Every structure is written in structure tokens, then in C-alpha cells.
Amino acid sequence: MRAVRIGKIGGTELRVHPAFPLLILASVVCGYWDVMRTLLIVLCLHEFGHAGAAKALGMSVPAMELTPIGGVAKIDGLANVEPWRDVIVSLAGPATNLLLSMGASFGVQQMGWWTGAAAQTFVRCNLALMLTNLIPALPLDGGRAGRAFLARFISRARATRLFAWTGVALGGGLVALGLYLITQRQVNLTLFMSGSYIIYAALNERYELTAQVVRNLSSRAEQVRSSGVLATRWLTVSSDMPISQLPSKFHSKQYHMMTVVDSTGLRPMGTISENELLDALMRDQTMTAGDLIIHNYT
């Protein structure tokens, strides 16, 4: 389902997922609209935390989207940045919630700026959103930070699959909890909607990673035109490495040439450019580097 554009702030589009209004309706039906209204404000502040961190690190944020499980900041180039930058951007949202809850608590308890149930609800919503997003499962922030850290030791694609399946398990658990509550004569539509969306978004992470990589590779020509020069980095690649894993080894501000060696690691089989890799990814992502060399030289 395609998100609907509702406005623009600076260079960032504001979008709403079609399922998000259903979450609002469910909150009204279940009688907790007052809490949801505060949570919407907290969600927006959470996403501004992500966007601010990304822009501070030199990345662009073309869009921010409200979904049934919260907000999602669309950040260009995140698939190719250094892992520590990815971790900072991922944890900036929960950190924003922590600072907001601390500030609100200070204002309520120490300064008396803000009193009553509204202030307490604001603090609880911030803490709930922070703790939920720290769960190590995609598409949550904890899963994104965990993927960035794990990608230092295994490929980003493998780390994505691991945390995506963790997200599927989490979403399935929420749906199961919703079914259990029905047997107890309690209906919680939010559990069904959030759980279903987490499953959908977690499975979509695997395909979004490839799409992001393709977009990054496609923009390389524009980088050359804008800067006039782009450093080239040579990589030595084993012939049995899947080509889908190669972009995770790339640096966002360098052009890459790859020398493919045979299974012994001694004999060069040929070279692959970024353009050749991009064409191959568009055709067949299951190919290995050796398959691509054979295809190119036959």
C-alpha cells in the first residue's frame, strides 16, 4: 500500500500510510483516543530525532511516514554508511523520547511547569515508545541498531534477514496475544493491526535493502557530475560470493571496482564495475560473482 503525501517541511515530505487512519479509528472505538492523541505528538518528535541525527551526519531525509507502528524516517544512503553512523541514527529516536520524558518529569516534579494527567500521559508515552523501539527486531529501531552492529561481522543482507525474522516472530506474538484476549472476552484491535504491520514491514525489509542499494548505485553518476571526481576503491572478491552481498561492502562516497578470484583465492578471473553489478542485480540477484564474470566473458 502506497503512503499518501500530506505536506512538506523543508526538503522532507510528510506521508501517512493508508492503514494509519484505521489505527486512529480503532483507538476511538476502544476508548483511548486521549492517549493516542498524545502518542501522535510523541511519534512525530521521535521521528524528528531520527531525521535530525541523519542530517547532522550528512544524510538526506526525503520523507517521513506515519505507520500503524509509529513513524518511519526515509533516509537516503543509510545502507552504505559506516555502522556507527547507522547506530546513531537508529538510536536517536529512542534517545529523543528519553530526553523528552526526563524533561517533562523535571518540569512536573521540580519546577511545576506542567501538572495533571496530561503530563503523566506524555511521560508514559515517551517511555513506552522508547522501550518498544529498543526491542531488537526489524522494523523497530533496536533491530536497525542491532543490524548495523552485526553487519561489522557478517554481511548486511544476513543481518537484515536475522532481525527481519525476529520481527516476524514479534508481530506473530502480538497477533497471538490479540487472539488470546478474545478468548477472555477482550478485543484489542491495536494488537492485530500492529502485529500484522510488523510482520509485513519485517518481510519488506529484505526487499527494501536491495532497493536502497540499487538507488545508491544508480545515483553514482550524479555524484561524479556534482563533484567532478570520485575516489575509486578496489576490492578482491571470492567467486562464490553472492552479488547481493557486494553492495554492503561499499562506501557511499567511493566508486568500486572488483577483482574476482577463484576458489583458491590465487587466480584472478576478471573484474566487475559498479555499473555491471547494478545491471546484474536488476536481472538476477541469486548470481555469484563468479557467475557474473562467466556471463560477462561469454
C-alpha positions as CSV (number, residue, x, y, z in Angstrom):
1,M,0.0,0.0,0.0
2,R,1.4,3.4,-1.0
3,A,1.7,6.2,1.5
4,V,-0.3,9.4,0.9
5,R,1.6,12.7,0.8
6,I,0.1,15.3,3.2
7,G,2.7,18.1,3.2
8,K,6.3,19.0,3.2
9,I,8.8,20.5,5.7
10,G,11.9,21.8,4.2
11,G,13.0,19.1,1.8
12,T,11.2,16.3,3.7
13,E,7.8,15.0,2.5
14,L,5.3,14.1,5.2
15,R,3.3,10.9,4.4
16,V,0.6,8.8,6.0
17,H,0.3,5.0,5.5
18,P,-3.2,4.1,4.4
19,A,-3.6,1.8,7.4
20,F,-2.8,4.6,9.9
21,P,-6.3,6.1,9.9
22,L,-7.6,2.6,10.8
23,L,-5.4,2.7,13.9
24,I,-6.9,6.1,14.8
25,L,-10.4,4.6,14.3
26,A,-9.5,1.6,16.5
27,S,-8.3,3.9,19.3
28,V,-11.6,5.8,19.2
29,V,-13.7,2.6,19.2
30,C,-11.6,1.1,22.1
31,G,-11.9,4.4,24.1
32,Y,-8.3,5.6,24.4
33,W,-8.2,8.4,21.9
34,D,-6.8,10.8,24.6
35,V,-3.7,8.6,24.9
36,M,-3.4,8.2,21.1
37,R,-3.5,11.9,20.6
38,T,-0.5,12.4,22.9
39,L,1.2,9.4,21.3
40,L,0.9,11.0,17.9
41,I,2.8,14.1,19.1
42,V,5.4,11.8,20.7
43,L,5.7,9.8,17.5
44,C,6.4,13.0,15.5
45,L,9.1,14.1,17.9
46,H,10.6,10.6,17.8
47,E,10.9,10.8,14.0
48,F,12.4,14.3,14.1
49,G,15.1,12.8,16.4
50,H,16.0,10.3,13.6
51,A,15.8,13.0,10.9
52,G,17.9,15.5,12.9
53,A,20.6,12.9,13.6
54,A,20.7,11.8,9.9
55,K,21.0,15.4,8.6
56,A,23.7,16.1,11.2
57,L,25.7,13.2,9.8
58,G,25.3,14.5,6.2
59,M,22.4,12.3,5.0
60,S,19.2,13.5,3.3
61,V,15.7,12.7,4.6
62,P,13.4,12.8,1.6
63,A,10.3,11.6,3.6
64,M,8.8,10.8,7.0
65,E,5.8,8.4,7.2
66,L,3.3,7.7,9.9
67,T,2.5,3.9,10.1
68,P,0.4,1.6,12.3
69,I,3.5,1.0,14.5
70,G,4.8,4.6,14.6
71,G,6.8,6.8,12.4
72,V,9.4,5.9,9.8
73,A,12.0,8.4,8.5
74,K,13.1,7.6,5.0
75,I,16.8,8.2,4.9
76,D,18.9,8.1,1.7
77,G,22.3,6.3,1.7
78,L,21.7,4.6,5.1
79,A,22.5,1.2,3.6
80,N,26.1,2.3,2.7
81,V,27.2,4.4,5.7
82,E,29.6,3.2,8.4
83,P,27.9,1.0,11.0
84,W,28.4,3.6,13.8
85,R,26.5,6.2,11.9
86,D,23.7,3.8,11.3
87,V,23.6,3.0,15.1
88,I,23.5,6.7,16.0
89,V,20.6,7.4,13.6
90,S,18.7,4.3,14.8
91,L,19.0,5.2,18.4
92,A,18.4,8.9,18.0
93,G,14.6,8.4,18.2
94,P,14.6,6.4,21.5
95,A,17.1,8.9,22.9
96,T,14.8,11.8,22.0
97,N,12.0,10.0,23.9
98,L,14.2,9.6,26.9
99,L,15.2,13.3,26.9
100,L,11.6,14.3,26.5
101,S,10.4,12.1,29.4
102,M,13.2,13.4,31.6
103,G,12.4,17.0,30.7
104,A,8.7,16.5,31.3
105,S,9.3,14.8,34.6
106,F,11.7,17.6,35.7
107,G,9.1,20.2,34.7
108,V,6.3,18.4,36.6
109,Q,8.2,17.4,39.8
110,Q,10.8,20.1,40.2
111,M,9.5,23.2,38.5
112,G,5.8,22.8,38.5
113,W,5.6,24.0,34.8
114,W,3.2,21.2,33.8
115,T,0.8,19.3,36.1
116,G,-2.1,16.9,35.8
117,A,-2.8,13.7,33.9
118,A,-1.7,15.1,30.6
119,A,1.9,15.5,31.8
120,Q,1.9,12.0,33.2
121,T,0.5,10.6,29.9
122,F,3.2,12.4,28.0
123,V,5.9,10.9,30.1
124,R,4.4,7.4,29.9
125,C,4.0,7.6,26.1
126,N,7.6,8.6,25.7
127,L,8.9,5.8,27.9
128,A,6.6,3.2,26.2
129,L,7.7,4.3,22.7
130,M,11.4,4.3,23.8
131,L,11.3,0.8,25.3
132,T,9.2,-0.7,22.5
133,N,11.6,0.6,19.8
134,L,14.6,-0.8,21.6
135,I,13.3,-4.4,21.0
136,P,16.0,-6.0,18.7
137,A,13.6,-6.7,15.8
138,L,13.1,-5.1,12.4
139,P,11.5,-2.7,11.6
140,L,12.0,-1.3,15.1
141,D,15.0,0.9,16.0
142,G,16.5,-1.8,18.2
143,G,16.6,-4.1,15.1
144,R,18.1,-1.4,12.9
145,A,20.9,-0.7,15.5
146,G,21.5,-4.4,16.0
147,R,21.7,-5.0,12.3
148,A,24.3,-2.2,11.9
149,F,26.4,-3.6,14.7
150,L,26.2,-7.2,13.5
151,A,27.0,-6.1,9.9
152,R,30.5,-5.5,11.1
153,F,31.0,-9.3,11.4
154,I,28.6,-10.7,8.8
155,S,27.0,-9.3,5.6
156,R,24.3,-6.6,6.0
157,A,22.0,-8.9,4.0
158,R,22.4,-11.7,6.5
159,A,21.9,-9.4,9.4
160,T,18.8,-8.0,7.8
161,R,17.3,-11.5,7.4
162,L,18.1,-12.4,11.0
163,F,16.4,-9.3,12.5
164,A,13.6,-9.4,10.0
165,W,12.6,-12.9,11.1
166,T,12.8,-11.7,14.7
167,G,10.3,-9.0,13.7
168,V,8.1,-11.6,12.1
169,A,8.1,-13.5,15.4
170,L,7.3,-10.4,17.4
171,G,4.4,-9.5,15.1
172,G,3.1,-13.0,15.3
173,G,3.3,-12.8,19.1
174,L,1.2,-9.7,19.1
175,V,-1.5,-11.3,16.9
176,A,-1.5,-14.4,19.1
177,L,-1.9,-12.2,22.2
178,G,-4.9,-10.5,20.5
179,L,-6.5,-13.9,19.8
180,Y,-5.9,-14.9,23.4
181,L,-7.6,-11.8,24.7
182,I,-10.6,-12.6,22.5
183,T,-11.0,-15.9,24.4
184,Q,-11.0,-13.7,27.6
185,R,-13.8,-11.6,26.1
186,Q,-11.5,-8.7,25.4
187,V,-11.0,-7.1,22.0
188,N,-7.8,-5.1,21.2
189,L,-7.8,-4.1,17.6
190,T,-4.5,-2.3,18.0
191,L,-2.7,-5.6,18.7
192,F,-4.0,-7.1,15.5
193,M,-3.1,-4.1,13.4
194,S,0.3,-3.5,14.9
195,G,1.2,-7.2,14.8
196,S,0.1,-7.6,11.2
197,Y,2.0,-4.4,10.1
198,I,5.2,-5.5,11.9
199,I,5.1,-8.8,10.0
200,Y,4.6,-7.0,6.7
201,A,7.3,-4.4,7.4
202,A,9.8,-7.0,8.6
203,L,9.4,-9.1,5.5
204,N,9.6,-6.0,3.4
205,E,12.9,-5.0,4.9
206,R,14.7,-7.7,2.9
207,Y,13.5,-6.2,-0.4
208,E,13.9,-2.6,0.7
209,L,17.5,-3.2,1.4
210,T,18.1,-4.3,-2.2
211,A,16.0,-1.4,-3.5
212,Q,18.1,1.1,-1.4
213,V,21.3,-0.4,-2.7
214,V,20.1,-0.1,-6.3
215,R,19.1,3.5,-5.8
216,N,22.5,4.3,-4.3
217,L,24.4,2.7,-7.2
218,S,22.1,4.4,-9.7
219,S,23.0,7.8,-8.1
220,R,26.7,7.4,-8.6
221,A,26.8,9.1,-12.0
222,E,25.1,12.2,-10.3
223,Q,27.8,12.2,-7.6
224,V,30.5,12.2,-10.3
225,R,28.8,15.1,-12.1
226,S,28.3,17.2,-9.0
227,S,31.8,16.7,-7.5
228,G,33.8,16.3,-10.7
229,V,35.8,13.5,-9.3
230,L,35.1,10.4,-7.2
231,A,37.7,8.2,-5.5
232,T,37.9,4.6,-6.7
233,R,38.3,1.7,-4.4
234,W,39.4,-1.8,-5.5
235,L,38.0,-4.9,-3.8
236,T,39.1,-8.5,-4.1
237,V,36.1,-10.8,-4.2
238,S,35.7,-14.6,-3.9
239,S,34.0,-16.1,-6.9
240,D,31.4,-17.8,-4.7
241,M,30.2,-14.6,-3.0
242,P,26.5,-13.7,-3.9
243,I,26.4,-10.4,-5.8
244,S,23.5,-9.3,-3.5
245,Q,26.1,-9.1,-0.7
246,L,28.6,-7.0,-2.5
247,P,27.0,-3.5,-2.1
248,S,27.1,-3.9,1.7
249,K,30.9,-3.7,1.4
250,F,30.7,-0.4,-0.5
251,H,31.4,3.1,0.8
252,S,28.8,5.7,-0.1
253,K,31.3,8.3,-1.4
254,Q,33.6,6.0,-3.5
255,Y,33.3,4.2,-6.8
256,H,34.2,0.5,-6.6
257,M,35.9,-1.9,-9.0
258,M,36.0,-5.6,-8.0
259,T,38.6,-8.2,-8.9
260,V,37.1,-11.7,-8.7
261,V,39.4,-14.6,-7.8
262,D,38.8,-18.3,-8.0
263,S,38.0,-20.6,-5.1
264,T,41.8,-20.9,-4.2
265,G,41.9,-17.1,-3.8
266,L,45.0,-17.0,-6.1
267,R,43.9,-16.8,-9.7
268,P,42.0,-13.6,-10.9
269,M,39.0,-14.5,-13.1
270,G,38.1,-10.9,-14.2
271,T,36.8,-7.6,-13.0
272,I,33.4,-6.2,-12.2
273,S,32.4,-2.5,-12.2
274,E,29.6,-1.0,-10.3
275,N,27.6,-0.5,-13.5
276,E,28.0,-4.2,-14.3
277,L,27.0,-5.1,-10.8
278,L,23.9,-2.9,-11.0
279,D,22.8,-4.5,-14.3
280,A,23.2,-7.9,-12.8
281,L,21.2,-7.1,-9.7
282,M,18.4,-5.9,-11.9
283,R,18.5,-9.3,-13.7
284,D,19.2,-11.9,-11.2
285,Q,20.1,-11.3,-7.5
286,T,20.9,-15.0,-6.9
287,M,24.1,-14.9,-9.1
288,T,27.5,-15.2,-7.6
289,A,30.5,-13.0,-8.5
290,G,31.9,-16.0,-10.5
291,D,28.6,-16.4,-12.3
292,L,28.7,-12.7,-13.3
293,I,32.3,-13.0,-14.6
294,I,31.4,-16.0,-16.7
295,H,28.3,-14.2,-18.0
296,N,30.3,-11.1,-18.9
297,Y,33.1,-13.1,-20.7
298,T,30.9,-15.4,-22.7
